[in-house]
């Protein structure tokens, strides 16, 4: 009898990085220009290479041994931001909730302002003053993070996307306020005439409150979606890190003591009972069993282990009791290193993202310069100051969105996280960027592309028994086993199994029991040899053929 599966592959141990790598959590970034500025400041330190990712709010720094984290944090703070070493146990800040409050207020107040400005029948006498009252909280309180960021960066002689947002929305608001007080826009009965024709406004007869509140609301919406994506990303990383065991049964003086996983140290011996997760990477000291490594390797078939075999943390012990000596704990385990690689994939930058960040770094000064040029050109051409200022403000307003610096890192973030959820480990952003050039894919084992569910491949009976009788006997034996092959055999039999008694698991070999008051066994060739049973040549040949197809054989 054969069940379709794949040969198990022991996972290779990941090598720790040779260089000193320091990870920092960076606070205060509001756009890709902020990340580019911090990266530039860190890069000025001797021997330091830094990659700052706005989407994940993290800095990945490669530094010489004589450069400590305090020096890096001080450099980030000198640039106008804040940084700290990661604290996994700290409760993550709910930035999405903070933005959501401002977004709700902005949206509720912005809708009537935009509606009154765009729909002339809604422009009742004094509507523009009502727009002023509704727009003021949006431009001041809801947009306060943009204004604060612009001020902080101005103190350090820098300009970011928030500088554009703050300048554009403030200019539109203040110019509209000026038109209300000193121009014709404040006259009761003033309306905006809807037209598709371009015209020059020389008499301060228009207000632009809808532009201010609209930009602020839509950018807050984008920031909220971005913050939610980051939280989902962090949740996925935490879920990956939490796959491992939370507690472990350690042997101390011959007694079993259950302690938190954080208390486990290298060379400690711990017990793994059937159905439990292996607490950490280690070597089997005593006992034999089959261990499910699918969480690490994706391989659906458990691996038989015995004294001297290596086991991986977060794998599941399926049958026998094991005593394991820990060889790696905490950040040194394979699971922790896999989670670290996923995080590095999000922190790194592809060529296109690096280009987008460089463009974002010069985009803001260029836009401000263009607004000033627009103002001067119209004044030189003889237009009124009113029209020239309106044109300059328009340049600032239409340049506010910052999708350039957000689209690339967000796409990379979503791609690497989705890959990790599907069991695909993406080494870095360069891999995603170059994926379109792939022509040939080499897979190290079929477990990578299979569903991970065992199924019955074929039934080969010996002389004197039918296939149906053989399958019934095998299903009856395997009904009490939790092994994936056992479940596949039981699933393949739709009839009524026999009465099972005296069931006994033989770790690494198979099972023994009495079915309908007859002695029976199922397992590998070693179990048959142990029981003194000779395997017919016909069945030996069938087992060889099954092995060529990548199937495992169960002898009954």
Buried (B, 14 or more C-beta within 10 A) or exposed (E): BBBBBBEBBBBEBBEEEEEBEBBBBBEBBBBBBBBBBBBBBBBEBEEBEBBBBBBBBBBBBBBEEEBEBEBBBEBBEEBBBBBEEEEEEEEEEEBBEBBBEBBBBBBEBBBBBBEBBEEEEEBEEEBBBBBBEBBBBBBEEBBEBBBBBBEBBBEEEBBBBBBBBBBBBBBBBBBBBBBBEEBEBBEEEBBBEEEEEEEEBEEBBBBBBBBBBBBBBBBBBBBBBBBBBBBBBBEBBEEBBEBBBEBBBBBEEEEEEEBEBEEBEBEBBBBBEBEBBBBBBBBBBEBBBBBBBBBBBBBBBBBBBBEEBBBBBBBBBBBBBBBBBBBBBEEBBBBBBBBBBBBBBBBBBBEBBBEBBEBBBEBBEEBBEBBEEBBEEBBEEEBBEBBBBBBBBBBBBEBBBBEBBBBBBBBBBBBBBEBBEEBEBBEBBBBBBEEEEEEEEEEEBBBBEBEEEBBBBBBBBEEEEEEEEBBBBBBBBBBBBBBBBBBBBBBBBEEEBBEBEEBEBBBBBBBBBBBEEEEBBBBBBEBBEBBEEEBEEEBBEBBEBBEEEBBBBBBB
